[in-house]
Amino acid sequence: TSAKLNRAGFINKIRISSLFSRDAGFGVRLAFTPPGKVEISAQASQVGDSHSSLPAKVEGPENEVSFNAQYLLDCLTAIGDDEVTLETSGKMSPGVIRSSKNGSYLYVIMPLRV
């Protein structure tokens, strides 16, 4: 599954969700729904939960994966372009984040077991 996302919007949604994910190792769940939505969620037993969605160009089957929010933010803040591509092939497969315009930047992120 591949999703092209607005980088600034993605950073904003991940930061909000990370406030609710501190109890669970900063894990945020990403659900990819073709053709055009990525849902971002996180839960904290004492605080509550966060659910938000972001428009995206999603290609491939529906998919769901969890990543550490801090690692996602490290990557996304290092990319200078307006749009990023996030690719993953399964719940326990690594994710690949690339700059949509500059193909020289590649970030591999391992999923969390939830």
C-alpha positions in Angstrom: 0.0 0.0 0.0 1.3 3.4 -0.9 0.0 6.8 0.3 1.0 10.3 -0.9 0.4 12.8 2.0 0.8 16.4 2.6 3.8 16.6 4.9 2.7 19.5 7.1 -0.8 18.0 7.7 0.7 14.6 8.5 3.1 16.1 11.0 0.2 18.0 12.7 -1.9 14.9 13.0 1.0 12.7 14.3 1.8 15.4 16.9 -1.8 15.5 18.2 -2.0 11.7 18.3 1.3 11.4 20.0 -0.1 13.2 23.0 -2.5 10.2 23.5 0.1 7.5 22.8 2.6 8.0 25.6 1.3 5.1 27.6 1.7 2.7 24.7 5.3 3.5 23.6 4.2 6.4 21.5 2.4 4.0 19.1 0.1 5.5 16.5 -2.1 3.4 14.2 -2.3 4.3 10.5 -5.2 2.9 8.5 -5.0 3.3 4.7 -8.3 3.4 2.9 -8.2 3.7 -0.9 -8.6 5.8 -2.9 -8.1 8.8 -0.6 -7.9 8.6 3.2 -5.4 7.8 5.9 -6.9 7.5 9.4 -4.5 8.2 12.4 -5.5 7.0 15.9 -3.9 6.5 19.3 -5.2 5.5 22.7 -4.2 6.2 26.3 -6.0 4.4 29.2 -6.0 7.5 31.5 -6.3 10.3 29.0 -8.6 9.0 26.2 -8.2 8.5 22.5 -7.5 10.4 19.3 -9.0 9.8 15.9 -8.3 11.9 12.9 -8.1 11.5 9.1 -6.0 13.0 6.4 -6.7 13.1 2.7 -4.2 11.2 0.7 -3.7 9.4 -2.6 -3.8 5.8 -1.5 -2.9 3.0 -3.9 -3.2 -0.7 -3.1 -5.3 -2.7 -0.7 -6.6 -1.5 2.6 -3.9 -1.8 5.2 -3.3 -1.0 8.9 0.0 -0.5 10.7 1.3 1.0 13.9 4.5 3.1 14.1 6.3 5.0 16.9 5.1 8.6 16.6 8.5 10.0 17.6 10.3 8.1 14.8 7.7 9.3 12.3 8.2 12.9 13.4 12.0 12.6 13.1 11.7 11.5 9.5 9.0 14.0 8.5 10.7 17.0 10.0 13.9 16.1 8.1 12.2 16.1 4.7 12.0 19.5 3.1 9.3 18.8 0.5 5.6 19.5 0.8 4.5 15.9 0.0 5.8 12.5 1.2 5.1 9.0 0.2 4.6 6.3 2.8 4.7 2.6 1.6 4.0 -0.5 3.6 3.1 -4.0 2.7 1.6 -5.4 5.9 0.9 -5.0 9.6 4.4 -6.3 10.6 6.4 -5.2 7.5 8.7 -2.1 7.6 7.4 1.1 6.3 9.3 3.2 3.7 9.0 7.0 3.7 10.3 9.0 0.7 10.2 12.6 -0.4 7.7 12.7 -3.3 9.9 15.1 -5.3 13.5 14.2 -4.2 14.1 10.5 -4.5 17.4 10.6 -2.7 15.8 10.6 0.8 14.7 7.2 2.1 13.6 6.4 5.6 12.8 2.9 6.8 10.7 2.5 9.9 9.8 -0.7 11.8 6.3 -1.2 12.9 5.1 -1.7 16.5 3.4 -4.9 17.6 0.1 -3.9 19.0 
